[in-house]
Amino acid sequence: MTKKFNIVPFADLVHKIRYVRTPDNLVYATLLNRPATEKFVCQASFFVRVTGISPRSTLGSVEVSNAQLAALGFIPRKEVAQYVDADVVAVG
């Protein structure tokens, strides 16, 4: 098996966020598909508006686009190395 890295334009990536909503109307979220997980806190109404999740949701995960990620305050990278090994693809 050969291992190789492909350069994938950042615009083609989908980002996964795990979140929990607290009774004080805050969302604690973790961006999962980066080499080091990044965590952030925001108001629940803002998170619902940006991601499109249900306002009643208290726990879960959501996939977001680059535009949504930028709206949440993350600075997008131009390109990301993608590790390809057989049929498994991991973005890092």
DOVEX-835331 format. One record per atom (N, C-alpha, C, CB): x, y, z. Coordinates in steps of 0.1 Angstrom, whole numbers, plus 5000, padded with zeros to 4 digits. Glycine has a CB too. Example, Ala and Ser with C-alpha at 12.3 -4.5 7.8 and 13.67 -1.06 7.14 Angstrom:
513249435078/512349555078/513249675078/511349555090/512849785071/513749895071/512950005079/514149945057/
end
This chain:
500849885000/500050005000/500950125000/499150005012/500550224992/501350344991/500550454999/501650394977/501250535005/500650655012/500950775005/501150655027/499950865003/500250984997/499351095003/499950974982/499751215000/499051335005/498551414993/499851425014/497251444993/496751534982/496451664988/495451474976/496551774981/496251904985/494851934981/497252014980/493951954990/492551974987/492152114990/491651884996/491552184980/491152324983/490252334995/490452384970/490452435003/489652445015/488152455012/490152565023/487852515001/486352534997/485652404996/486252614985/486352294993/485752164991/485452085004/486552084982/485952135015/485852065028/484552095035/487052095037/484151985043/482952005052/483551975066/481851895048/483152065075/483752055089/482652005098/484152195093/483051925107/482151865117/482351935131/482351705118/481151975136/481152035150/480351955159/480752185149/480851925171/480051865181/479651975191/480751745188/478451975196/477952085204/477052035216/477252185196/476952115226/476052095237/475552235241/476752025249/474252235243/473552365247/473252355262/472252385239/473652465269/473452465284/472152545287/474652525290/471652525300/470452595304/470652745304/470052555318/471852805305/472052945304/472152995290/473352985312/471652925280/471552965266/472852985259/470653085265/473852905263/475152905256/475352775249/476352935266/476152775238/476552655231/478052635233/476152655216/478452525238/479852485239/480152385228/480252415253/480952425219/481152345207/482652315204/480652425194/482852205198/484252155194/484352125179/484552025203/485252185173/485552155159/486352035158/486252275152/485851925152/486451795153/487551765142/485451695152/487351805130/488251755120/489451835117/487451735107/490151875128/491451945127/492451865135/491352095132/493751885132/494751815139/494651825154/496151855135/494351945159/494151975173/492752025174/495152075179/491851955182/490552005183/490452145189/489751905192/489552225183/489352355188/487952375194/489552455176/487952445205/486652455212/486352605213/486852405226/485052635213/484552765214/483152775221/484452835200/482752895225/481552915232/480853025224/481652945247/479553015222/478753125216/477353115221/478853115201/476553225218/475153225222/474453125214/474553365221/473453055220/472652955213/471953005201/471752885223/471353125202/470553175191/471453205179/469853305195/472653255181/473553275170/473953145164/474853355175/474353045172/474752915167/473652845158/475152825178/472352855163/471252805156/471052875143/469952815164/471153005142/471053085130/472153055120/471053235133/473353035124/474453005115/474452865110/475753035122/474152765119/474252625115/472952565109/474752545126/471852625113/470552575108/470052455117/470652535094/470552435128/470052325137/468752365143/471152285148/468052275148/466752295155/466952385168/466052165158/466152485170/466252565182/466052475195/465352675182/465452365194/465152275205/466352175208/463852205203/467252165199/468352075200/469252115212/469152065187/469652015220/470552045231/471851975230/469852005244/471951875222/473251795221/473251735207/473351695232/474451735201/474551675188/475851715180/473351695180/475751685168/476851725159/476251775146/477851605156/476951855139/476551925127/477651945117/475752055130/477451925104/478451955094/478252095089/478451855083/479252175088/479152315084/480052335072/479452415095/479752435064/480552475052/481552575057/479652535041/482452615047/483452715051/482852855054/484352735039/481752885048/481153015051/480553015065/479953045040/479952905068/479352895082/480552895092/478552765083/481652825089/482752825098/483352965100/483852725093/483453035089/483953175090/482953265098/484153235076/481653245097/480653315104/480753285119/479253285100/481253165123/481353135137/482653185143/481352975138/483553245134/484753315139/486053245136/484653325153/486053135128/487253065125/487853125112/487052915123/489153135112/489953185101/490253065092/491253265104/489653055080/489852945071/491252945065/488852935060/491852815064/493052805057/492852785042/493852675063/493752815034/493552815019/493552675014/494652885012/494352585019/494352445015/494752355027/495252425003/494352225026/494652135036/495252005030/493352105044/496251955036/496751825032/495851715036/498251795037/495551625027/494651515029/495351385028/493351525020/495351305038/496051175038/495151075032/496451135053/495650995022/494850895015/495550765016/494750935000/494850665022/495450535023/494250435020/495950505038/494350365009/493350275004/492050345003/493150155014/490950305010/489650365009/489350465020/488550265008/490350475029/490150565041/490750705038/490750505054/489950805041/490450945039/490251015052/489651015027/491351075056/491251155069/491751295066/492151095080/491051395069/491451535067/492151585079/490251615063/493251645077/494051695089/494651825086/495051595093/
end
